[in-house]
């Protein structure tokens, strides 16, 4: 088993785990407690079109700001507090939904809040389909590295590594890239991790926009067991 970490583009044809910690991955994970499906779109115009067809709720942002005319922004807190009978959420974001468009592998969604669950599900899928490569893909910000995605990926990779060690007597049957190992090491001091993330550019931008509670929620570890799988343009709960 090969386990790797990449930015924006996946190197795997087997399984990719998309990580956009602030906030798309967290929003999608929580949305599956409320909706049967989440449809990511790459433009606000397409989102509006699908919302009319599906009688769905519109969620989205650009540059962190909620889009005019949309029901809600890309806010995990808002999604978590929803009380709705609608079955479909249509989501468009600056980074996470954009990354999904070019992924040709089996794609799962990961973040801090479901790190352990997505790690376990990825290994189960790999075993069931005889896949040999899991790639964790950081969404970043406008093509640039984002610390929160790196550290959230480290949390996911930690659980992948833990599962692999527990199921093998030696490490000869799997190879975790050095980049992935560095993310694991960086993510282990949770107190320091939170201190660093609270001072990133992403956090400062969200605080300025009034979304500090989204930061707090997105940084909670392993509080949700939902794992979204992306298939034919739709995200659904992986059973």
Protein Blocks (a to p, Z undefined) as FASTA:
>chain_A
ZZdddehiacbfkbccdddfblmlmmmmmmmmmbmbdcddfbfklmmmmmmmnopacddd
eehiacehiabdcdfklmmmpccfbfbdcdddfklmmmmmmpcbdcddddfklmmmmmmm
mmmmmmmnopabdcdddebjghiacfklmmmmmmmmmmmmmmmmmmpcbfklpccdfklm
mmmmmmmmmmlmmmmmmmmmklmmmmmnopmmmmmmmmpghkbfbdcddeehiacddZZ
